[in-house]
């Protein structure tokens, strides 16, 4: 007699009552008589999945699939079970043939998009998840889309998705993600309100504690973040996410022995977790245990399955090889890690050609002096006109930022997109840069007010302090800055052009259009030339007040290098500036890849690093020869400043 689906009703009731031993005995008897009928195995698998035993569920569904290999409901539910088991590769293998067949099926596309997301294939995941929303706002789908949008740099779109998700699910994860977006965009009041809710409702929930730890880190309270992440680990020591968060925070506070211990404890739970292996390798490197770092990272990369953190392994291995003097091998891994990272961000929102196009447009606009340019000497500095710390990334701007911020009369805002926000707004409302020529004073006044309102989201201005806006690539928008702030002044950070380009290649940047340029050494050298070609036009036509400081000079004699900057700012030397590395630790979160360096005393081993990298860098040196000469770096200077 063939099986009836109703035969499983009593088994479901036993399972629902928690009487699993009896339920399994009952369905085992049915399975022994199933023969080639796939349905009993399918029903058993679904009952096990409903109870959360996904390993048993997978075994039963695999047997059902063996009997009916093309049955969609078996394939789709088995894929979902594999996702629950943390096996997105297996889920994708199952779903791949069905993705096109069920291209308009929201449920299938939700599973497919989720599997792609877990594999780090964000550009493919987004369209699938957007199809999934056709059946209505699904908070889980919206949350996943927000993660993709944030990774692509579209914070506004991420916030909108999470706000929609909150309408249907105010879970800790969604609240925490939305609050994090609010922090990143300077909406601190809204972020604080969400985090206060999390603190009240999730005082012992590891997810809430991890979200609060991130908030603490991003608002300059890294030590508090460590305490919160530690609590998350105590409340549930089985969650790998808590080990990852705590290890990262300990790394950022330079507690390297503790970071290593936590990373390894997490790896006991989930061996091969790529982010944790990268943190383990990083801790070993910073502890100068280079052989161990190289060994563990090479082992993790051998046969590694591509995923969203694979590029971290490559960057850390390359850094360890550099520390050991294996420069050719290090260069190979830096290039490989950058290629891997670009593959993860190959959606249209991360396109290096957009950065080149912007510089080209601005260069064309400022080829001749604009009619509004004041070719006379600068007048008395306006009380509200900021000082802008600019330069090419990896030119020592973070070091100079920390040194200056250690002065009691200086207040530095570190790497917030205030100027790029104004440029984006102007592009939409009037056209940028074309609108600069006839920009009315009332619009400029409105933009000045908007700038300071946004600035005040990130810091509380200190009365009488010199305010400095540090964002290296604001150098690209110096014309906009001078149009809005006619008496703005600039601190230009310089470093040997070859060291700058190499250092950009070596960094694991969070990618946007501009940062994506640095995934290629030839692109980086080209961008360097074009950015400074634009800067020369700004200097020629707008004649801003400028003081220049060289990274190499700071490593040789910090006070002598800093004093011209202080005179430019109307300040005297303060001995507290020499303790910038201690100030950096107290300051909390440093939002650049330089955080590990600027929390240490000065060192000079990064000077002339490019000389160690042989032919690849010799090509760059030849291309940048005009800039090397113009900025006072001789061919035989070994990377140090002339004179």
KOLBA-773535 format. One record per atom (N, C-alpha, C): x, y, z. Coordinates in steps of 0.001 Angstrom, whole numbers, plus 500000, padded with zeros to 6 digits. Each point is the difference from the previous one (the first is absolute). Layout:
XYZ...
//
This chain:
500858498798500000499142501202500000500889501245500000499702500979499149500824501209499916499759500897501205501038500791500277499934500913501143499026501148499728499300500404501033499139501181499946500681501129500793499886501225499519500596501131500720499462500108501422498735499568500189499410500070501347500700499067500976500770499019499459500732499101500892501007500753500862500410501199499541501006500769500737499383500971501005498667500128500007499372500923500948500318499657501450499873498741500423500353499680501389501478500248500297500829499816498994501450500227500197500269501484500220499318500843499232500154501448500197499584500398501416498907499428500484499528500341501347501011499579501054500602498827499834501031499550500943501203500941499976500403500391498797501142500913499881499683501349500627498791500506499759499603501297500570499989499962501519499699498818500548499979499849501458501392499725500568500997499950499128501359499748500453500302498529500227499142499130499558500186498557500203500705499423498757501253500428499821500731499701498780500359498514499870500277499343501106500353498577499914498838499199499402498799500272500490498834499286499491499710500383498549500156501308499704499744500462498636500935499306499018501275499894500371500971499383499085499769498493499866499590499366501075499687498566499903498830499776499048498993500903500071498817499841499158500362500202498524500761501093499693500264500227498585501036499021499458500863499438500892500955498984499538499258498765499486498899499644500676499221498845499554499394500246498617499557501266499785499438500342498694501085499955498922501199500513500333501075500049499007500452498603499576499931499034500919500428498646499648499107499391498920498791500510499868499060499480499011499861500931498790500819501068499977499797501031498978500380499539498604500985499120499923500431499559498677500530501162499183499496500192498793500454501087499118499153501265500124499127500038500975499137501175500206500808501085500733500159501149499360500805501084500598499273500753501098498670499926500007499225500863500901500255499739501477500141498747500472500262499802501430501313500643500451501047499882499153501283500619500362499869501527500041499246500518499046499779501443499969499275500463501257498926499279500388499237500391501182500854499902501258500816498944500086500879499857501167500999501148500053500534500344498853500956501114499963499377501308500422498781500262499560499344501257500348499659500057501489499622498851500584499727499969501442501286500299500779501121499391499580501274500258500684500413501468499845499776500559498818500348501406499785499171500905500897498722499661500182499139500828500856500478499992501442500674498932500388500532499918501358501408500521500133500612500424498896501328500594500053501144499016499887499713498716499748501084499033499823500283499905498501500819500934499526500203500122498563500903498910499438500848499400500830500818498886499513499113498791499667499075499643500912499061498907499715499102500355498817499583501265499955499132500432498905500704499824498661501291500391499948500749499892498749500116498543499548500251499092500943500124498582499638498697499463499413498887500344500627498711499516499509499674500594498640500256501295499820499688500647498728500918499512498886501249499676500332500898499438498990499467498652499505499441499193500914499418498721499592498769500217499122499215501012500348498847500327499149500465500432498617501062500788499957500540500481498721500534498842499155500591499009500664500496498834499256498865499278499282498809500031500606498847499344499392499354500869498922500083501341500183499352500919499044500925501190499763501063499818499210501052501016499880499566501318499367498865500047499347499576501256499358498777500622500658499623499500501165498815500521500684500329501359500631499377501115499547500370501335500485499866500178501509498914499491500604499816500280501428501080499335500845500509498845499556501109499375500730501246500874499883500329500408498778501216500783499744499970501313500780498876500689499920499911501329500619500082499892501521499319499036500586500055499866501455501344499463500473500624499125499219501340499536500355500990501163499956499863500886499012500867501181499924499833500874501243498759500169500441499755500795501198500643499349501224499907498692500099500631499284501109501519500186499953500596499930498800501446500169499881500428501406500422499173500996499716500299501347500490499998500034501520499019499339500608499945499941501462501231499282500565500551499078499236501194499272500436501281500789499742499868501208499444501180500801499697500751499515498783499285499424499030500620499441498793499437500687498753500336501291499805499431500725498850500462499450498654501199499425499943500465499435498729499096498864499558499668499107500942499107498890499689498609500506499617499539501045500692498690500567499672499989500562498576501084500686499622500060500571498655500034498918498920500713498919500273500046498902499030498595499444499753499206499950501058498632499511499865499112500995499273500147501280500331499080501016499491500354500489498609501282499884499622500450500549498727499115499632498821499719498719499796499156499627498847498567500515500092499545500328501204498614500433500180499849501521499963501130500727500151499912501459500113499378500616498750500416499514498844499417500522498762498592499505499769499763498742500346498674499406499808498942500693500845500427500428501219499073500673500914500428501462500203500344500663498875500535501364500071499027500993500611498709499725499899498997500925500535499365499491501288500567498940500552499448499435501237500684500646501195499306500841500773500650500705501104500643499073501029499337498885500319500540499106501038501320499381499553500045499545498754501236499404499483501096501062499898499643501183499529501000501058499855500521500478501360499160499934501027500469500342501344501096499036500440499759498706499819501012499003500357501260500176499172499822500178498701501130500136499089500827501244500352499318501112500231500701501238500360500729499887501323499384499316500967500636499825501299501274499162499875499936498932499202501183499157499791501107500783499301499640500785499001500991500829499314500631501010500957499175500596500845500504500968500969501009499351500938499679498809500490500906499333500928501303499585499319499971499858498692501213499699499246500763501262499606499476501177500381500660501248499666499746500496498592499075499395499286499691500401498617498865501031500018500328501165500528498991501007500314499286500528498763500758500190498906499369500586498817498964499072499395500186498684500165499009499040499518498866499830501008500317500154501283498988499799501037498930501089499968500400501239499760499057501119500094498793499847499071500181499703498701498807499862499137499068498882500456500581498882500464499157498892500461499185500417501218500628500689500930499287500423501205498963501071499689500285500842499017499013501013499613498764499343499383500189498906499255498847499241499488499203499419501166500721499543501034499328499411501161499045500986500661500268501297499878499143501012500627498672500190499265499852499369498842498741500161499261498807499420500750500278499051500908498887499433500762499714500803501265500662501170500135499778500854501165501300500225500749499997500981500887501198500332500770500328498875500978501070499310499735500496498933500866501181500571500782499878500156501320501083500628500767501354499325499810500016498662499902501279499300499827500631500364498663499184500072498955500511500369498680500490501443500001499218500891500584500398501409500069501292500177500786500160499240501071501224500071500790501200499545499166499824498903499255501094499522499160500337500987498887498977500597499403500258501017498978500739501196500587499635500376501216500686501124500646501485499700500189500332498755500353501405499618500149500736500143498669499336499617498917500614500142498677500192501471499662498943500809500177500095501418499665501091500692500820500088499626501279501043500610500826501382499606499488500174498733499659501284499560499472500376500707498712498997500397499225500247500715498750500127501510500210499861500444501241500160501415500295498742500832499889498858499377499723498745500749499849499273500001501345500454500872500902499474500007501365498549500471500055499639500936499144498613500478500002499046498862499652500330499245498959499138498895499593499950498927501088501130499772500668500024499027501098499084500446501127500026501296500342499151500511501075498522499847499650499640500307498751498598499875499579499531498549500112500848499064499575499631498582500078499794499567501448500874500436500882499889499602501402498821500671500685499698501238499625498821500665500562498725499267499581499971499516498769498851499181499562499960498688500783501165499395500218500052498743500748499497500186501423500327501151500601499594500270501382498484500046500153499281500350498929498544500068500080499386498625500229500710498953499566499468498656500167500725499164501027501185500456500424500797499202500939501013500909500676499784500278501277500956500848500725500978499126500788500477498944499346500937499079500647501310500713500325500762499387500866501279500573500425500929500181498819500048499006499102500909500087498853499664501187499116498723500182499683499610501089499113500194501350500687499632500097501275500239501242500730501484500352500020500817498998500283501445500241500070500574500430498665499569499353498917500499500375498674499575501412499615498741500344500303499518501338499664500730501055500831500196499712501274500725500951500845501418500206499480500627498919499524501345500124499439500028500892498768498969499891499158499900500882498831499826501441500444499175500211501012499807501362500505501316500586500508500804499199500683501303500486500469500869500386498814500051499127498982500857500242498838499600501252499233498724500365500068499522501182499280499823501209500921500453499882501232499961501138500915498650500279500627499067499056499904498668500205500600500034499462501439500776500675500823500325499464501317498808499967500952499110500984499891498841499995500901499130498764499749499777499689498718499202498822499669500732498713500376501317500009499802500795498829500389499933499781501503500155501073500760499966499890501464498660499455500467498899500468499382498673499515500400499883498491499773500509499523498862499944498563499730500890499212500955501187500515500269500901499285500898499487500003501437499316501078500374499382500003501335498936498904500095499223499834498922499002498912499981500681498639500099501104499853499279500729498735500049500536499724501394500535501040500640500568499819501331498935499591501011498782500540499830498918499675500936499438498589499763499839499656498716499313498740499700500942498821499829501284500281499767500914498902499717501230499998500881499814500294501287501141500118500904500819498724500093499377498852499732500737498744500068499972499250498668499592500679498939499939499376498686501307500286499264500745498976499587501290500237499336499894500875498758498889499878499261499850500817498794499916501483500350499241500321501039499889501398500427501340500505500522500688499163500756501285500415500559501032500225498899499986499163498959500928500219498885499671501297499265498712500264499802499608501253499346500441501203500823499839499923501310500433501088500874501519500141499993500712498878499841501464500049499923500447500746498747499325499741498878500327500705498759499729501491500150498869500327500618499669501412500232501068500672500854500434499323501029501040500561500872501288500224499225500365499019499193501217500140499191499903501195499061498877500116499297499866501018498966499806501400500559499691500100501275499862501321500624501164500310500934501115499250499831501223500348500710500152499404501378499251498947500321500093499381501328500344498515499837501191499753499469500399498635499694500095499134501248500477500579501112500116499211501235498620499517500463499000500870499896498637499581500344499531498909499042500367500121498733499657498978499033500572498648500371501230499988500494500625498745500439499199499382501138499577500822500946499226499478501143498669499408499535499338500693499068498709499503499506500166498705499214501021499938499151500241498774499232500370498845500924500719500302501080500341498966500985498737499465500668499075500905500321498729499560500594499219499120499031500015500369498721499302499188498999500568498589499980501299499889500137500658498694499988499658499192501244499919500692501127499676499320501260498581499443499964499063500799499476498596499559499984499768498826499058500779499949498917499858498855499096501347499717499348500815499153500627501345499718499468499999499101498779498828499672499472499943499134498824499868500784498700499886501346500070499776500802498800501324500550499472500371499539498822501269500402499398500030501510499749498850500608499718499950501448499727500539500803501177499783499522501224500495500729501172501520499927500092500583498857499653501460499883499990500601500926498947499354500048498827500505500851498929499960501463500414498874500429500565499869501390500422501026500355501073500149499139501006500925500299501090501440500008499501500365499047499146501372499968499482500309501256499196499034500455499199500209501221499213500185501212500909499172500116501027500109501140500915501305499964500784500425498824500423501274499888500709501157500378499088499906499635498737501015500415499033500044501514499887498831500613499940499950501456499847500484500731501244499951499347501146500531500626501223501413499503500297500593499287499027501388499518500083500241499027501145498964499294500429500157498929501001500216498696499234501211499820499487500226498978498987499994498578500551500558499787501191499967498651500572498562499559500235499193500920500513498589499681500242499267499769498685500292500816498971499357499829498694500326498631499419501259499584500134500414498690499485499261498872500718499903500114501317499330498965500789498526499877499615499323501130499853498572499983499660499787499442498599500834500419499050499864499489498634500153498484499970500973499492500740500226498549500002498865499255500700499427500595501032498855499354500649498828499926499032499799501046499207498942499968498998500253498942498939501273499813499635500339499001498987499834498575500507500044499798501310499671498667500531498545499653499678499134501033500047498582499767499711499743499849498507500672500815499202499779499958498556501351500050499286500683498874499915501305499962499333499903500519498569500978500799499610500025500512498634499184501247499760499314500535501021499243501252499840500958501087499523499797500491498778501029500814499355500296501298500732498970500681500486500245501264500698500804499749501278499675498922500719500738499696501224501437499592499700500229499245498930501375499650499634500786501265499644499344500931499283500671501263499670500360500775501267499099500015500978500293500675501270501103499283500765500006498660499949501079499245500634501345500352499351500038499978498670501234500333499303500444501422500265499050500918500072500332501401500273500597500153501396499399499327500981500517500084501363501412499430500074500227498862499358501342499403499998501003500945499348499602500637498904500907500940499333500325501186500889498981500560500641500249501164500855500788499631501254499967498721500367500847499512501092501380499586499503500244500228498694501278499691499353500293498501499959498965499199500008500138498547499843499690499666498538500898500475499138499724500017498566499877498602499395500879499071500418499937498649499431498653499339500290499522500170501232498702499421500358498873500647499202500084501333499837498967500711499241499953499491498565501163499917499373500057499552498614499476498579499858500371499136500935499591498596499933498489499850500097499385500662500981498551499823500188499217500604498838500496501106499432499284500638498900500142499203498705501195499464499750500176499161498802499100498761500079499965499389501167499176498803500173498532500310499733499528501167500482498593500371499804499692500273498534500980500507499259499768500358498605500082498809499054500651498925500436500113498823499146498622499341499853499479500039498817498690499399499747498845500748500625500212501271500356498930500773500646498826500199499050498802499885500548498781500262499228499794501512499930499811500573498812499786501451499909498853500452500890500208501085500713498989500533500897500271501460500271499136500665500747500116501455500197501230500434500777500696499064500671501174500366500789501291499407499454499940499386498833501199499358499461501103501015499722499612501195499533501025501005499704500769500419501251499358499909501180500698500359501240501192499075500233499818498723499689501101499050500160501171500390499110499711500374498752501061500381499080500746501231500444499268501032500459500654501216500478500898499710501206499492499198500943500796499721501195501232499164499667499864499035499091501171499220499597501035500912499341499544500881499128500926500918499334500720500889501005499281500499501005500632500840501018501058499223500783499706498744500319500972499182500721501241499744499151499796499719498726501132499774499108500846501263499861499349501160499946500728501268499962500856500165501256499418499669501152500741500129501261501213499078500036499937498880499280501106499049499962501009500296498898499701501027499184500923500350498932499815499209498728498898499263499877499724499221498790499153500860499045500632500993499400499246501046499331499338499547498702500669499151499236499384499534498749498744499187500292500089499101500992498840499199500386498898500889500577500410500980500808499022500925500590499251500757498909500735500489498994499367500762498921498963499158499265500352498723499744499062499096499336498710499872500793500125499882501318498808499829500839499214501298500153500687501156500020499261501267500035499145500148498740500576499678498850499229500095498763498843499010500000500252498783500459498948498980500046498867500411500930500343500512501186498972500409500966499143501125499440500624500945499299499232501092499401499076499511498899500486499056499191499121499443498956498810499279500627500272499247501064498923499279500686498973500967500564500482501075500603499070500972500578499170500678498915500612500316498877499242500639498927498913499076499453500260498694499971498986499056499543498777500035500910500232500233501293498893500049500948499184501275499860500588501044499390499327501300499902499843500415498538499714499019499132499965500337498591498649500539499551499135500363500932498755500667499639500272501424499549499048500627499338500196501325499431500252501093501017499699499755501279500206501046500995501456500122500418500864499093499565501432500110500266500709499912498658500288501157499434500569500058498658501123501034499984501271499555499909501106500959500016499948501014498874499368499632498883499919500953498891499172501223500369499092499844500958499222501158500470500918501019500672500990499516500741500944500904500666500851500739498971500481499270498982500786500654498949499156501034499258498751499661499724499131500916499260499761501288500788499838499880501313499782501189500818501204500925499940501201499442500130501214500825499949500148500635498619499700499247498955500094500534498642499028501161499797498784499870500509499008501068499863500446501260500734500513499823501210500465501153500782501224500641499355500889499195499448501184500540499324499594500863498816499022499521499242499506500782498869499363501304500466499249499943501109499306501185500504500974501060500512501149499578500513500946500952500595501248500191499138499894499636498719501143500191499109500363501470499904498983500843500055500197501448500041499462500526501325500494501136500416499569500571501278498522500358499935499215499588500985498579500385500005499853501488500274498893500544499569499793501444500155499948500406501461499640499076500872499858500346501412501299499868500772501056499532499333501269499797500709500569501335500451500455500062501238500652501189500548501492499816499810500557500700499019501418499824499713500889500839500894499393500759500914500797500776500935500359499188501219500765500559500928500374499290501221498782499726500861500054498948500760498897499654500888499870501048501096498772500303500334499746500932501072500118499339501359499565500686501038500011499428501345499118498753500032500499498975500651499289498725500026498646500163500676498966499511499354498673500063500581499876499120501222499191500405500945499866499245501246499438498608499769499180499869498980499350498703499815500561499218498821500940500564499275500539499264498859500978498936500497499741498722499685500833498929500546501391499955499376500834499205500633501281499590499425499795498559499524500468499704498794499804498673499428501343499281499879500082498837500603501187499148499910499779499027498848500766500169498908499778499230498785501305499360499538499881499189498987501149499322499411499519498724499354500918499244499440499635498698499472499940499028501167499056499036499984499976499017501089501367499349500189500319499677501257501247499355500407501189500947499913499734501306500137501070501001499974500383500494501388499477499364501042500299500441501357498957500910500587498806500060499374498959500897500515499504499554501373499904498681500223499515499531501308501022500287501093501273499816499708501044500340500974499929501480500342499935500859498993499935501441500249498722500373500739498905499365499649498723500204500697500161499744501496500587498866500356500153499646501418500949500957500715501065500391499331500963500943500591499313501333500287499265500521499021499338501296500177498870499917501015499235498912499985498876499867500926500477499890501446501258499588500194500552499939501359500266501390500562499991501031499144500173501386500448498683500483500612500028500610501184498740500424500629499252501087499233500675500659499067499342501058499241499518499573498636499961498674499749499611499488498688498917498947500173499078500001499079498949498987499983499878499476498577500280498697499819500002499399498664498781499098499841499282500194498910498935499080499617500594499007499020499919498720500325500705498988499226499097499306498987500284500232498721499462499254498862498484499815500044499301501128499952498556499981499842499662500655498658499028499463499260499756500446498619499177501278499906500418501040500688499224501236499991500077500703498654501217500128499474500162500701498728499443499174498846500253498705499992499441499173498926498479499999500059499443500133501207498548500122500131499479501266499345500731501121500190499596501254499360500127499907498486501066499351499528500175499882498547498887499159499391499607498931500691498921499151499497498682500769499965499774500780501047498761500792500058499968501032498878501127500671499767500058501011498948499828499367498625500562498809499823499867499304498717498543499733499669499216499673501014498590499676499784499168501257499789500273501039500782499131501179499990500332501002498903501298500121499640500356501054499045501053499576498982500691498900500248501077499579499107501358500340500584500863499005500101501340500204500563501010499383499051501008500785499636500415501303500534499450501212499245499174499812498973499574501120499160499328501107500800499273499642501063499258501005500768500894500917500814501265499650500186500884500828500830500176501397499413499973500108498684500280501282499354499001501077500407498728499648500123498969501008500296499229499663501273500650499390500957499320499569501224499641501214500855498710500244500247499603501193500764500514499950501441500150501174500580500510500071501370499051499336500982498684500099499774499082499382500947500131498475499979500300499428498831500203498556499913501301499619500693501027500815499808501280499713500672499850500098501520499235500985500439499765500131501439499250498782500538499039499529499216499250498804500403500926498778500069500907499889499043500933498871499989500978500083501170500441501213500329500874500159501181499270499554501267498748500437500118499216499624501182499789498490500059499721499391498844499793498550499957501275499260500382501139500515499552501286499380500339500203499981501514499815501154500632500260500070501443498964499223500803498764499982499509498986499194500686500385498523499960500491499550498840500427498604499882501244499749500853500932500939499995501197499847500838499629499825501456499025500777500467499634499965501413499336498692500408499626499177499008499512498664500327501143499116500497501225500310499558501136499128500279500890500499501134499941501272500301500805500517501113499326501219500604500367500297501232499535501208500677501131501017499914499820501077499221501091500952499812500482500590501324501309500063500153500602500600501190500252501479499728499563500840500907500138501445499816501470500382499896500337500741498946501364500484499824500935499023499320499586498760499802500883499008499386500021500168498485501150499707499402500103499969498546499369498696499519499015500125499132499298498824499492500617499563498677500337498696499896500612499436498798499137498845499499499657500046498730499252498938499335501016499133499263500221498785500506500977499086499384499274498965499140500140500135498716499497499021499030500928500109498796500939499067499841501042500177498979499476500375498629498998499276499493499559500237498629499072501204499851499827500783501065499396501324499821500870500869499102501243499561499772500880500709499066499343500115498626499191499014499644499314500004498708498968501123499940499427500360501140498914500983500037500460501348500559501297500306499872500501501270500546499326501198499337499613499869498734499294501104499347498644500251500629499258498943500261498714500132500695500207500603501381501025499523500702500277500518501345500247501505499946500820500447499044500309501432499913498779500819499576499101499400499272498795500721499600499062500195501189499936499003500873499115500088501164500682500715501159501291499746500169500793500600501088501169500765499380499795501240499595501037500733499261501307500156500765499954499911501322501222500176500799500475498684500612499527498912499431500481498697500467501495499888499741500680499250500873501432499731499828500222498495499953501164499620499498500279498588499770501345499600500602499991498862500653501237499324500384500163498848499015501072500035499216500235498967498994501028499005500535499591498742500138500897498928500438500627499345498779501321499906500006500722499374498902500848498837500507500255499071499105500892498865500243500542499594498635501123499314499967500537499607498701498897499335499186499768500465498771498890499461499204500022498481499852501177499405499878500058498537499846499583499291501284500415500540501151499571499410501271498493500126500179499454501124499559498554500204500105499245498954499174500416499821498756499287499058499112500127498570500499501191499617500453500179498653500531499146499797501241499997500989500894499243499874501241498505499887499728499504500706498973498584499869499636499683498576499557500899499399499225499793498621499558499985499042501184500745500332501064500159499111501140498826500044500967499077500950499822498953500196500999498705499296499623499361499443501004498680499395499855498955501086500257499790500866499010499063501104500143498553499496499944499101500739500654498574499845499729499733500677498657499510499249499040499966500509498633498824500930499736500310501082499295499024500837499309500628500307498643499438500929499246500545500269498669501486500335500063500367500901500899501395500452500073500914498927500555499591499350501080500858498984500604500201498806499072499032499741499126500137498884499058501148500237499025500371501261499783501150500304499145501249499296500516500124499899501328501238499523500599500143498479499969499019499322499413500131498556499815500926499662498841500470501000499279500910499807498875501137501003500119501244499521499946501145500912500097500070500963498818499820499549498758499999500968498890498892501055500136498810499584500434498923500971500208500366501002501086500655499522501053500376500880501101500985501064499529501010499590499240500982500959499488499334501019499071499118499517499146499278500908499101499147500985500796499302499512501019499143500862500818500834501040500737501176499580500492500890500942500698500338501175499085500400499686498769500373501057499063498819500916499707498838499416499795498842500811499612499492500846501170500026499446501204499560500770501170500921501189500224501316499793499916500910501121500247500054500953498807499657499519498801499834500927498890498844500955500265498908499487500548498860500832500387500373500947501129500740499494500989500417500836501132500842501190499517500879499765499033500830501104499490499135501088499373498913499610499328499086501005499444499333500807501109499572499330501053499390500717501134500982501015500583501236499570500197501006500890500592500269501183499086500102499719498698500304501065499042498887501030499921498769499541499951498894500920499743499364500567501265499971499234501098499271500426501197500921500511501096501281499646499920501021500487500928499585499860501474499646498792500409499623499811501415501223500080500906499758500262501278501064499916500987500357498537500231501288499669499875500432498607500087501258499900500843500079498960500815501253499600500628500180498517499684501219499618499686500295498624499606500844499328501075499690498742500274500810499219500947500255498633499378501234499533500145500391498720499405500084498914501064499464498856499635499998498851500902501418499645500445500940500004499060501370499628500332500593500948501032499669501305499897500496500971500979499415499726501380498735499584500051499385499695501300500682498815500670500423499010499211500641498831500609501401500320500493500637501039499411501356500357500427500002500937501199499157501031499949499981501008501067498586500568500053499180499428500855498579500344500021499784501471500313500679500523501001499773501386500396500387500959498881501152499752499366500435500883498913499022499958498835499422498827499727499035499887498900498678500654500344499604499939501274498690500512500404499992501505500223501119500596500348499997501416500371499547500929498872500387499765498718499447500867498946498482499914499905499449498819500249498544499843499984499387500796501146500621499919501170499477500739501152500054501501499761501095500494499408500074501441499689498893500378499024499754499151499023498927500214499022498650500109500700499833499238501092498740499998500750499967501046501107501122500702500212500063500993501066500148499397501377500689498870500089500161499288501268501470499756500287500295499703501257501349499648500422500093498497500238501218499506499999500229498578500286499513499655501404499424498829500142499575499489501301500586498597500156500667499758501133500689498718500183499066498805499942498712500222500226499057498887499920499913499409498592500419500781499018499967499506498628500984498841499798501067499987500757500973498920499873499414498674500488498987500068500837499338498787500475498757499677499195500043500283498697498823499813499140499487498568500041500913499013500140499558498599499961499160499653501222500350500594501163499165499800501188498671500726499837500055501185499407498762500748499737499086499209499069500593499351498984499205499220499049499283498863500701500674499339500952499348498913500739498828500531500811500211501161500638498913500571500815498861500494499115500322500398498788499008500585499102498967498968499561500397498726500001499048498949499657500123499586498553498863499843499349499958499435498651500678500918498996500950499441499225500655500711498919499516499367498707499322500784499186499240499430498882500824499866498735501282499644500110500836499802498821500832498753500203500610499463498920500849498823500143501263500261500816500276501268500351501230500337500719499886499861501509498867499493500514499800500049501446501070499251500769500519498894499434501026499227500710501309500768500072500296500817498956501264500725499979499976501211500915498902500772499982500009501263500736499775499824501492499754498763500449499935499749501440501349499496500503501050500111499168501366499653500374500867501245499869501176500021500672500940501106499780500460500032498547500647501112499610500444500152498620500992498922499601499916499582498758500944499044499443500301500424498576501114499529499458500402500423498664500092498890498993499552498781500341500217498890499073499110500064498773498966500846500023499150500119498810500558501009499004501068500728500378500628500947499087500792499223498948499814500348498740500701499366498877499685498517499879498849499579500476499618498590499852499937499608498519499627500931499150499831499687498583501272499467499375501173500415500520501280499556499449500172498492500138499298499396500982500165498572500256499170499151499037499134500641499227499064499244499178500398499908498528501206500428499664500607499688498731499284500504498759499982499173498944499559500459498668498605500603499962499045499420500735498630500527499949499965501464500431500762500340501027500002501378500486500903500895499167500993499427499322500837500813499110499166500548498846499043499207499533499082500472498952499188501189500512499518499899501242499227501094500593500875501240500176501249499791500438500917501132500200500234500750498697500104499248498920500202500651498706498761500805499606498814499428500228498770500707499651499811501259500834500400499944501253499786501128500914501230500896500137500942499872499080501222500799500100499724501501500102499052500561499232499741501449500147499517500375501404499143499169500587499508500295501354501111499828501035500829498979499815501123499774500920500898501234500031500283500549498827500847501198499914499281501231500549498722500157499636499256501200500411499848500090501513499859498862500667499775500007501441501290499897500804501150500074499311501263500065500722500542498670500443499701498960499261500534498674500297500946499615498865501301499981500291500966499660498970500077498509499779500486499605498831500119498575499690500892499273500992501006500681500531500933499357500936499678500314501450498827500604500251499666500394501373499525498837500843499826498828499365499552498803500726498653500208500669499203500861499367498650500189500507499860501105501010501117500635500437499894501072500989499931501344499293499596500992500764499842501322499412501349500625499705500096500685498855501233500699499672500228501154500966501252500368500139500339501177500791500033499730501446
//
